[in-house]
């Protein structure tokens, strides 16, 4: 393939990537997350679903997206909260009797006006890093039922797909940045060769 054809192909790819980046920057991952938040309560027959993100510098976990909640409306420490426990241990947590224990969930209930009776919470693991980046929590299984192994498996699959999609988007953005830098360096080298 000659240089001109290669440059044209690279320019078409760059233009497509820039269009994707612009679309992504308008909504970020919010639409994808909101989609998960909208469908999971129906799929698992629960009242609420929330996605939490770990802030390792502050040692806190904050709400990215949740049923009936705004971003960062809920923030909990990693110590003393169910979500924090899930993130710290990288293991799922199920509690069918939250009303019988005192904890950070009581503080959140006072803030939001929503009383959590039971929960299933799973970690969100970075696919490429293997580190925990957040958690997905569902609250209040409807009826008299309890969370099943199938519920847990489905929520873990969601966590995996969610993280894989987010990492993929970030990697594409990094590749686009590298492509722009490479183009600049190639142009600089070509100018030096011409002299």
Secondary structure, 3 states (H helix, E strand, C coil): CCHHHHHHHHHHHHHHHHHHHHHHHHHCCHHHHHHHHHHHHHHHCEEEEEEEEEECCCCEEEEEEECCECCCCCEEECCCCHHHHHHHHCCCEEECCHHHCCCHHHHHHHHHCCCCCCEEEEEEECCCCCCEEEEEEEEEECCCCCCCHHHHHHHHHHHHHHHHHHHHHHHHHHHHHHHHHHHHHHHHHHHHHHC
